[in-house]
Amino acid sequence: MTVTFARHGAPGPDAERFAERLGERLAKRIDDLEESADMIDFAFTTALLSLRARCVVDPRAAAVETWEAAVNAMQLGSALFAVTGASEGTVECRINRKLRTLPAIGPQSSADAGNWLTAFWLAVVCRDQQRMTQLCEVPLERLRSPEGQYDEYIYHWVDVLQTYWLRRPGLVDKLIAAIEASDPAVARVAPRDLLQGVLYPPINLFYHFVRKDEEGFSPALVEALKLHKAYWTLDEDRKADIDGSIALGPLAIACLAYDGEIPIEVESEYLPKHLLQRGWLGEFPT
């Protein structure tokens, strides 16, 4: 039996125009990258905002503009790690329907584990296996923040995902290490509510996915959405923040499960239907 889980909030009267303006601003920032890629992290942030704005007004991702926003975000996330992975020369990247030559900029603090996870989720949602592989080949040490802004668990988690996708040995032990390190009693940097409501649920979902737990996956997905909603409705500021419009980590794991033919017995605007069910795949080159 399919469970329907309601998303919080509703589009405001200016939501459509806001999404359009973001798309226009993003297109300009993407064009500017060919002159200098120093602001690629800013463009990536704008692309994420644009995707979420599109999902506010198009919660099923039924419009091609929403798919295009997802693809642009994925392309910029991957490009961020491409241009920071080289210190000289140029890098060829397809972004916003165009193959672009971007100048390499070398290591940057923005090319960290947090942005890596977001970029990887987007590649999973867009089913871009080549970009998933490229991201998984980024050395783990390159993702470490010198300022210590992340708990150690996040590096275990990245290692789990890279190990899974590249079929390296040791997946079970690494997953156990990630689960143990994400315990609120162990983690020291991430706020407890963020850890429990947003950061940990994808790890738990992945645990059910790799075990091919068909009976347990959908209940775990519902629980992830409950925690996501609880976090993003804790106060008025969070309720108004469009970052909560989709549950990107759970969506990505649900995409892996969907493609692995695990039944997804959950419907929610936090999991846009046509992104989950790859309805736009092949619409245009990614």
Salt bridges, closest charged atoms under 4 A:
GLU16 OE2 - ARG54 NH1 3.26
GLU20 OE1 - ARG17 NH1 3.20
GLU24 OE2 - ARG17 NH1 3.54
ASP31 OD1 - ARG100 NH1 2.99
ASP32 OD2 - LYS28 NZ 2.95
GLU34 OE2 - LYS98 NZ 3.55
GLU34 OE2 - ARG100 NH1 3.17
GLU68 OE2 - ARG97 NE 2.72
ASP128 OD2 - ARG131 NH1 2.58
GLU141 OE2 - ARG144 NE 3.31
GLU152 OE2 - ARG144 NH2 2.69
ASP159 OD1 - LYS174 NZ 3.31
ASP193 OD2 - ARG238 NH2 2.76
ASP213 OD2 - HIS208 ND1 2.83
ASP213 OD2 - ARG211 NH1 3.77
GLU236 OE2 - LYS239 NZ 3.35
ASP243 OD1 - ARG52 NH1 3.49
ASP259 OD2 - ARG127 NE 2.87
ASP259 OD1 - ARG278 NH1 2.41
GLU269 OE1 - ARG7 NE 3.76
